[in-house]
Amino acid sequence: MGSHESARMKTDEWLTPPEILKELGEFDLDPCSPIHRPWDTAKVHYTIEDDGLSKEWFGRVWLNPPYGNMVAKWLDKLAIHGNGIALIFARTETKMFFDHVWDKANALLFFRGRLFFHHVTGEKANQNAGAPSVLIAYGEENMKTLESVSDWGKLIKLK
C-alpha cells in the first residue's frame, strides 16, 4: 500500500511516482497495493483486504511497503522470495536494514534528493517525503535494472 508516516502528514498511504515504476519495468506482483489506485504497479495486486504478507508471492515483486514497524516483515519476505525491488526510507543504521538488507540484497540505489510521492488520487504531493529513499534489489536481474537507472543517484552493489 506504499504507506509513509510523518507527524505532519494527514495520511499514511502514499504512492510511488509513476515515472519510477515505468523505468523499472514490469512487475508480476505488488503485495501491498492500495485498494483504489490511479495506475497499476504490477500485473497482480494484493491489497490490505488480501493481507499480502500471508499470501504466496510469485514472479518479480514490486514492494513499496507500509512504512513503520512492519517494514522488516515485508523485507524479510522479499529477501526470502529473492526476486524483486523494494522502495523504503534509507534508514541504513537500523536493525531492520542490517537484518534484511545489508547481507541479503544484491544492490541498493540511493536517490539523489528526496522523492515526491503521490496521493491515492494520483496527485503529486506538495512536499517531499521528508527523508531519503532507497531502492533495494533482490536478485541479479533486479540489480541489473538498478544499474540501468543509476543516474537517479548512487548505486551500491552488495553481491
C-alpha positions in Angstrom: 0.0 0.0 0.0 3.0 2.2 0.0 2.5 4.0 3.2 4.7 6.6 4.7 4.4 8.0 8.2 5.0 11.6 9.3 3.7 13.7 12.1 2.9 16.4 9.6 1.0 14.3 7.1 -2.7 13.6 7.2 -2.5 10.2 5.6 -0.1 7.3 5.7 -0.9 6.0 2.2 1.4 7.3 -0.5 2.1 6.0 -4.0 5.4 5.5 -5.8 5.9 8.2 -8.5 4.7 6.5 -11.8 7.9 7.5 -13.7 9.9 5.4 -11.3 7.7 2.3 -11.9 7.8 2.9 -15.7 11.6 2.9 -15.7 12.0 -0.2 -13.5 9.9 -2.3 -15.9 7.1 -4.7 -15.5 6.4 -6.4 -12.2 4.3 -9.6 -11.7 3.1 -8.8 -8.1 2.6 -5.9 -5.8 1.7 -7.5 -2.4 0.8 -4.2 -0.7 -1.1 -2.2 -3.2 -3.8 0.4 -2.4 -7.4 -0.8 -2.9 -8.0 2.2 -5.2 -5.1 3.3 -7.3 -4.7 5.6 -10.3 -2.2 3.4 -12.0 -1.1 -0.3 -11.9 2.1 -1.2 -10.2 2.1 -4.9 -11.3 0.1 -7.4 -13.2 -1.4 -8.7 -9.9 -2.2 -6.6 -6.8 -2.8 -7.7 -3.2 -4.4 -5.0 -1.0 -4.9 -4.7 2.7 -8.1 -6.8 2.2 -5.9 -9.7 0.8 -3.2 -9.5 3.5 -0.2 -9.7 1.2 2.1 -10.9 3.9 0.1 -14.1 4.4 -0.2 -14.9 0.6 2.3 -16.7 -1.5 4.4 -14.4 -3.7 5.4 -15.2 -7.2 7.4 -13.7 -10.1 9.1 -10.3 -10.0 7.7 -8.3 -7.0 7.3 -4.6 -6.5 7.4 -3.7 -2.8 6.6 -0.2 -1.5 5.5 -1.4 2.0 3.6 0.4 4.6 6.2 2.3 6.5 6.6 1.9 10.2 7.4 -1.1 12.4 6.1 -3.7 9.8 8.7 -2.9 7.1 11.0 -5.6 8.4 8.4 -8.3 7.9 7.8 -7.2 4.3 11.5 -7.0 3.5 12.1 -10.4 5.2 9.5 -12.0 2.9 11.0 -10.3 -0.2 14.5 -11.4 0.8 13.3 -15.0 1.1 11.4 -14.7 -2.2 14.6 -13.4 -3.8 13.1 -11.6 -6.8 12.0 -8.0 -6.6 12.7 -4.4 -5.8 11.7 -2.6 -2.7 11.4 1.2 -2.0 11.8 2.3 1.6 13.4 5.2 3.5 17.2 4.9 3.7 17.4 4.1 7.4 20.7 2.4 6.9 21.7 2.3 10.6 18.6 0.4 11.8 18.4 -3.2 12.9 15.9 -3.8 10.1 18.4 -2.6 7.5 21.1 -4.8 9.0 18.8 -7.8 9.3 17.0 -7.7 5.9 19.1 -5.6 3.5 22.8 -5.4 4.0 23.5 -9.1 3.9 20.6 -10.2 1.8 20.1 -7.7 -1.1 22.1 -7.6 -4.3 22.2 -3.9 -4.7 21.0 -0.5 -3.4 20.2 2.7 -5.3 20.2 5.7 -3.1 18.2 8.5 -4.7 19.8 11.9 -5.2 17.4 14.3 -3.4 14.1 13.4 -1.8 11.2 11.8 -3.6 7.8 13.4 -4.0 5.2 10.6 -3.6 1.6 10.8 -4.8 -1.7 10.7 -3.1 -4.0 7.7 -3.9 -5.9 10.1 -6.2 -2.7 10.3 -8.4 -2.0 13.9 -7.4 1.7 14.6 -6.6 2.3 15.6 -3.0 3.2 19.3 -2.4 6.1 18.3 -0.1 8.8 15.8 -0.5 8.9 12.6 1.6 10.8 14.2 4.4 13.6 11.5 4.4 16.0 10.0 1.8 14.7 6.9 -0.1 16.5 3.8 -1.4 15.6 1.1 -4.0 16.7 -2.3 -2.9 17.3 -5.1 -5.5 16.9 -8.7 -4.6 18.2 -11.0 -7.4 20.7 -10.5 -10.2 18.2 -9.2 -12.8 16.8 -6.6 -10.4 20.4 -5.5 -9.7 20.9 -5.0 -13.5 17.7 -3.0 -13.6 19.0 -0.6 -10.9 22.3 -0.3 -12.9 20.2 0.9 -15.8 18.7 3.8 -13.8 21.9 4.5 -11.8 21.8 8.1 -12.9 19.0 8.6 -10.3 21.6 8.5 -7.5 24.3 6.3 -6.2 24.3 2.6 -6.9 26.0 0.2 -4.5 26.4 -3.5 -5.3 26.3 -5.8 -2.3 26.8 -9.1 -4.1 
